[in-house]
Amino acid sequence: MPTILRYEAYRLYFFSHEPNEPPHVHIDRDRLSAKFWLSPVSLARNRGFNARDLRRIEVIV
């Protein structure tokens, strides 16, 4: 799980082998987790982030 970016409390990373999915990044903070597709940037999965956090993460991505 190579980390791409640490921004404030967020960690953005990817898995090197997810062959059947479009390019994306995973974002964690504490026990919260989300996944964003990269092109176009859009939410793929959310586990615990509220709407405000998700908007902020989308800007970061």
N, CA, C and O atoms as a MOPAC input file, in Angstrom:
PM7 MOZYME 1SCF
protein

 N      0.82100 1    -1.17200 1     0.00000 1
 C      0.00000 1     0.00000 1     0.00000 1
 C      0.87600 1     1.25200 1     0.00000 1
 O      1.06000 1     1.87000 1     1.04800 1
 N      1.40500 1     1.62500 1    -1.12800 1
 C      2.22200 1     2.84000 1    -1.17800 1
 C      1.38800 1     4.08400 1    -0.87500 1
 O      0.32500 1     4.29000 1    -1.46000 1
 N      1.87700 1     4.89400 1     0.03200 1
 C      1.21800 1     6.15100 1     0.35800 1
 C      1.58700 1     7.19000 1    -0.69000 1
 O      2.76400 1     7.38600 1    -0.99600 1
 N      0.57700 1     7.85100 1    -1.23500 1
 C      0.77900 1     8.88900 1    -2.23400 1
 C      0.95600 1    10.24000 1    -1.55700 1
 O      1.82100 1    11.03200 1    -1.93200 1
 N      0.11200 1    10.49100 1    -0.54200 1
 C      0.08200 1    11.80400 1     0.08400 1
 C     -0.45100 1    11.68400 1     1.49600 1
 O     -1.38600 1    10.92700 1     1.75900 1
 N      0.14300 1    12.42600 1     2.38800 1
 C     -0.41600 1    12.64100 1     3.72100 1
 C     -0.75700 1    14.11600 1     3.79200 1
 O      0.11600 1    14.97400 1     3.65700 1
 N     -2.02700 1    14.40500 1     4.00300 1
 C     -2.49800 1    15.78100 1     4.05300 1
 C     -3.33900 1    15.92800 1     5.30000 1
 O     -4.40400 1    15.32200 1     5.42300 1
 N     -2.84900 1    16.74800 1     6.23300 1
 C     -3.48800 1    16.87800 1     7.53800 1
 C     -3.69000 1    15.48100 1     8.11100 1
 O     -2.72000 1    14.73900 1     8.26800 1
 N     -4.91200 1    15.10900 1     8.42200 1
 C     -5.14200 1    13.79400 1     9.03000 1
 C     -5.44100 1    12.69900 1     8.00100 1
 O     -5.68800 1    11.55400 1     8.38100 1
 N     -5.42200 1    13.03000 1     6.71300 1
 C     -5.77600 1    12.07800 1     5.65900 1
 C     -4.53700 1    11.38300 1     5.09800 1
 O     -3.46300 1    11.97500 1     4.99500 1
 N     -4.71500 1    10.12900 1     4.74400 1
 C     -3.67100 1     9.37800 1     4.04200 1
 C     -4.25200 1     8.84800 1     2.74800 1
 O     -5.24700 1     8.12300 1     2.76600 1
 N     -3.64600 1     9.19800 1     1.63000 1
 C     -4.07100 1     8.72800 1     0.31700 1
 C     -3.08300 1     7.66800 1    -0.13800 1
 O     -1.87100 1     7.87200 1    -0.06800 1
 N     -3.59300 1     6.54800 1    -0.59900 1
 C     -2.72200 1     5.44200 1    -0.99900 1
 C     -3.41000 1     4.60300 1    -2.06700 1
 O     -4.59100 1     4.78900 1    -2.36000 1
 N     -2.65500 1     3.68400 1    -2.63800 1
 C     -3.22100 1     2.76700 1    -3.62100 1
 C     -2.67300 1     1.37100 1    -3.36900 1
 O     -1.66400 1     1.19100 1    -2.68600 1
 N     -3.36100 1     0.39000 1    -3.93400 1
 C     -2.89100 1    -0.98500 1    -3.93900 1
 C     -2.29200 1    -1.24300 1    -5.30900 1
 O     -2.85100 1    -0.81800 1    -6.32000 1
 N     -1.17800 1    -1.92300 1    -5.35500 1
 C     -0.50400 1    -2.12100 1    -6.63400 1
 C     -1.16500 1    -3.18500 1    -7.51400 1
 O     -0.84700 1    -3.28200 1    -8.69900 1
 N     -2.07300 1    -3.97700 1    -6.95900 1
 C     -2.68800 1    -5.03000 1    -7.77500 1
 C     -4.19300 1    -5.08800 1    -7.53100 1
 O     -4.66800 1    -5.84200 1    -6.68200 1
 N     -4.92600 1    -4.29100 1    -8.27600 1
 C     -6.38500 1    -4.35400 1    -8.30100 1
 C     -6.77900 1    -4.33300 1    -9.78200 1
 O     -7.21500 1    -3.30100 1   -10.29200 1
 N     -6.62900 1    -5.44800 1   -10.46000 1
 C     -6.67600 1    -5.48300 1   -11.91700 1
 C     -8.02800 1    -5.18200 1   -12.55900 1
 O     -8.05700 1    -4.76700 1   -13.71700 1
 N     -9.12400 1    -5.36700 1   -11.87500 1
 C    -10.43000 1    -5.22200 1   -12.51600 1
 C    -11.13800 1    -3.92800 1   -12.16300 1
 O    -12.36300 1    -3.85200 1   -12.26200 1
 N    -10.40200 1    -2.92000 1   -11.75800 1
 C    -11.00900 1    -1.64700 1   -11.39500 1
 C    -10.29900 1    -0.51400 1   -12.10800 1
 O     -9.10400 1    -0.60600 1   -12.39200 1
 N    -11.03300 1     0.56500 1   -12.40100 1
 C    -10.38000 1     1.73100 1   -12.98900 1
 C     -9.42900 1     2.37600 1   -11.97500 1
 O     -9.50300 1     2.06700 1   -10.78600 1
 N     -8.54500 1     3.26200 1   -12.42200 1
 C     -7.60900 1     3.91600 1   -11.50500 1
 C     -8.34600 1     4.65000 1   -10.37700 1
 O     -9.33100 1     5.35300 1   -10.60500 1
 N     -7.84200 1     4.46500 1    -9.17500 1
 C     -8.48000 1     5.06800 1    -8.00300 1
 C     -7.48500 1     5.18000 1    -6.86500 1
 O     -6.39300 1     4.61500 1    -6.91800 1
 N     -7.88000 1     5.91900 1    -5.82900 1
 C     -7.09100 1     6.01800 1    -4.60700 1
 C     -7.98600 1     5.71700 1    -3.42000 1
 O     -9.20100 1     5.90700 1    -3.47000 1
 N     -7.36900 1     5.24900 1    -2.36400 1
 C     -8.03700 1     5.01700 1    -1.09500 1
 C     -7.62400 1     6.12900 1    -0.14700 1
 O     -6.48600 1     6.59900 1    -0.18000 1
 N     -8.55600 1     6.54400 1     0.69600 1
 C     -8.29100 1     7.61100 1     1.65100 1
 C     -8.74300 1     7.13100 1     3.02500 1
 O     -9.86800 1     6.66300 1     3.19400 1
 N     -7.85100 1     7.25400 1     4.00200 1
 C     -8.17000 1     6.88000 1     5.37900 1
 C     -7.92600 1     8.04600 1     6.32000 1
 O     -7.04200 1     8.87300 1     6.09800 1
 N     -8.71300 1     8.09400 1     7.35500 1
 C     -8.48100 1     8.97400 1     8.49500 1
 C     -9.05300 1     8.24900 1     9.70800 1
 O    -10.23600 1     7.91400 1     9.74900 1
 N     -8.20600 1     8.01800 1    10.67600 1
 C     -8.62300 1     7.23800 1    11.85000 1
 C     -9.22000 1     5.91300 1    11.37000 1
 O     -8.54000 1     5.14300 1    10.69200 1
 N    -10.46700 1     5.64200 1    11.71000 1
 C    -11.11400 1     4.38800 1    11.27100 1
 C    -12.06900 1     4.60600 1    10.10100 1
 O    -12.85300 1     3.71600 1     9.77200 1
 N    -12.01300 1     5.76400 1     9.47600 1
 C    -12.86800 1     6.08200 1     8.34300 1
 C    -12.13000 1     5.77000 1     7.04300 1
 O    -10.90200 1     5.83000 1     6.98700 1
 N    -12.88700 1     5.43900 1     6.00200 1
 C    -12.25200 1     5.04500 1     4.75300 1
 C    -13.14500 1     5.42200 1     3.56900 1
 O    -14.37200 1     5.38200 1     3.66400 1
 N    -12.51300 1     5.78700 1     2.46100 1
 C    -13.24200 1     6.06900 1     1.22900 1
 C    -12.37200 1     5.67100 1     0.05200 1
 O    -11.16200 1     5.48400 1     0.17900 1
 N    -13.02600 1     5.54600 1    -1.10600 1
 C    -12.31200 1     5.26400 1    -2.34600 1
 C    -12.84900 1     6.21400 1    -3.39900 1
 O    -14.06200 1     6.37500 1    -3.53900 1
 N    -11.93600 1     6.85200 1    -4.14900 1
 C    -12.32400 1     7.77400 1    -5.21100 1
 C    -11.73600 1     7.31300 1    -6.53700 1
 O    -10.54900 1     7.00000 1    -6.63000 1
 N    -12.59600 1     7.27600 1    -7.57400 1
 C    -12.12100 1     7.07200 1    -8.92700 1
 C    -11.35400 1     8.32200 1    -9.32900 1
 O    -11.64300 1     9.41000 1    -8.83000 1
 N    -10.38000 1     8.18500 1   -10.22300 1
 C     -9.54100 1     9.31700 1   -10.59100 1
 C     -9.99300 1    10.05800 1   -11.84100 1
 O     -9.73400 1    11.25500 1   -11.96300 1
 N    -10.65500 1     9.39000 1   -12.76400 1
 C    -10.99800 1    10.07300 1   -14.00600 1
 C    -12.38800 1     9.67500 1   -14.46700 1
 O    -12.57200 1     8.58500 1   -15.00900 1
 N    -13.35800 1    10.53300 1   -14.26100 1
 C    -13.28600 1    11.78100 1   -13.51100 1
 C    -13.28100 1    11.48400 1   -12.01300 1
 O    -13.68900 1    10.40500 1   -11.58200 1
 N    -12.82000 1    12.44600 1   -11.23500 1
 C    -12.78000 1    12.26800 1    -9.78100 1
 C    -14.21100 1    12.13800 1    -9.27600 1
 O    -15.03400 1    13.03600 1    -9.45300 1
 N    -14.48900 1    11.00300 1    -8.64600 1
 C    -15.82700 1    10.76100 1    -8.10300 1
 C    -15.74300 1     9.70400 1    -7.01100 1
 O    -14.85000 1     8.85700 1    -7.00200 1
 N    -16.68000 1     9.77600 1    -6.10900 1
 C    -16.72000 1     8.84900 1    -4.98200 1
 C    -17.11200 1     7.45400 1    -5.44800 1
 O    -18.11300 1     7.28400 1    -6.14400 1
 N    -16.32900 1     6.46700 1    -5.06600 1
 C    -16.63500 1     5.07400 1    -5.38000 1
 C    -17.21600 1     4.34600 1    -4.16900 1
 O    -18.10400 1     3.50500 1    -4.30800 1
 N    -16.70700 1     4.67500 1    -2.98000 1
 C    -17.15400 1     3.99800 1    -1.75700 1
 C    -16.86600 1     4.89400 1    -0.56600 1
 O    -15.86100 1     5.60300 1    -0.54200 1
 N    -17.73700 1     4.86200 1     0.40700 1
 C    -17.54200 1     5.62900 1     1.63400 1
 C    -17.85900 1     4.75800 1     2.83500 1
 O    -18.87500 1     4.06400 1     2.86400 1
 N    -16.99000 1     4.80100 1     3.81200 1
 C    -17.22200 1     4.07200 1     5.06200 1
 C    -16.97900 1     5.02000 1     6.22700 1
 O    -15.92400 1     4.98100 1     6.86000 1
 N    -17.96900 1     5.87800 1     6.50800 1
 C    -17.93900 1     6.66900 1     7.71600 1
 C    -17.69900 1     8.15900 1     7.57200 1
 O    -17.99500 1     8.90800 1     8.50300 1
 N    -17.17500 1     8.62100 1     6.44400 1
 C    -16.97100 1    10.05800 1     6.27900 1
 C    -18.30900 1    10.75500 1     6.09600 1
 O    -19.20900 1    10.21500 1     5.45400 1
 N    -18.44700 1    11.96500 1     6.66300 1
 C    -19.65900 1    12.73500 1     6.43300 1
 C    -19.53000 1    13.51600 1     5.12500 1
 O    -18.46400 1    13.53200 1     4.51100 1
 N    -20.61200 1    14.16000 1     4.70500 1
 C    -20.63800 1    14.86400 1     3.41500 1
 C    -19.58800 1    15.96700 1     3.33800 1
 O    -18.97600 1    16.16500 1     2.28800 1
 N    -19.37600 1    16.67500 1     4.42000 1
 C    -18.38100 1    17.75200 1     4.41600 1
 C    -16.97900 1    17.19400 1     4.19000 1
 O    -16.21200 1    17.72900 1     3.39000 1
 N    -16.65000 1    16.11800 1     4.89900 1
 C    -15.34200 1    15.47300 1     4.71000 1
 C    -15.17200 1    14.99700 1     3.27500 1
 O    -14.10400 1    15.17100 1     2.68800 1
 N    -16.20700 1    14.40300 1     2.70900 1
 C    -16.11400 1    13.88300 1     1.34300 1
 C    -15.87700 1    14.99200 1     0.32900 1
 O    -15.12200 1    14.79700 1    -0.62400 1
 N    -16.50200 1    16.15100 1     0.50800 1
 C    -16.24700 1    17.27800 1    -0.39200 1
 C    -14.80200 1    17.73400 1    -0.28200 1
 O    -14.15900 1    18.03800 1    -1.28700 1
 N    -14.29900 1    17.78000 1     0.93100 1
 C    -12.90100 1    18.18800 1     1.13600 1
 C    -11.93600 1    17.17500 1     0.51700 1
 O    -10.96500 1    17.56300 1    -0.13200 1
 N    -12.19400 1    15.90300 1     0.71200 1
 C    -11.34700 1    14.85800 1     0.14700 1
 C    -11.36800 1    14.93800 1    -1.37900 1
 O    -10.32800 1    14.78900 1    -2.02200 1
 N    -12.54200 1    15.17100 1    -1.96000 1
 C    -12.63700 1    15.26300 1    -3.41400 1
 C    -11.74100 1    16.39200 1    -3.94500 1
 O    -11.10500 1    16.23600 1    -4.98700 1
 N    -11.69200 1    17.49800 1    -3.25200 1
 C    -10.81800 1    18.60700 1    -3.65000 1
 C     -9.34900 1    18.18400 1    -3.55100 1
 O     -8.55000 1    18.51800 1    -4.42500 1
 N     -8.99800 1    17.46400 1    -2.50800 1
 C     -7.62300 1    17.00100 1    -2.32200 1
 C     -7.22000 1    16.04300 1    -3.44800 1
 O     -6.12800 1    16.14300 1    -4.00700 1
 N     -8.12500 1    15.11700 1    -3.76500 1
 C     -7.83300 1    14.13900 1    -4.82300 1
 C     -7.66900 1    14.84600 1    -6.15000 1
 O     -7.42000 1    14.19900 1    -7.16700 1

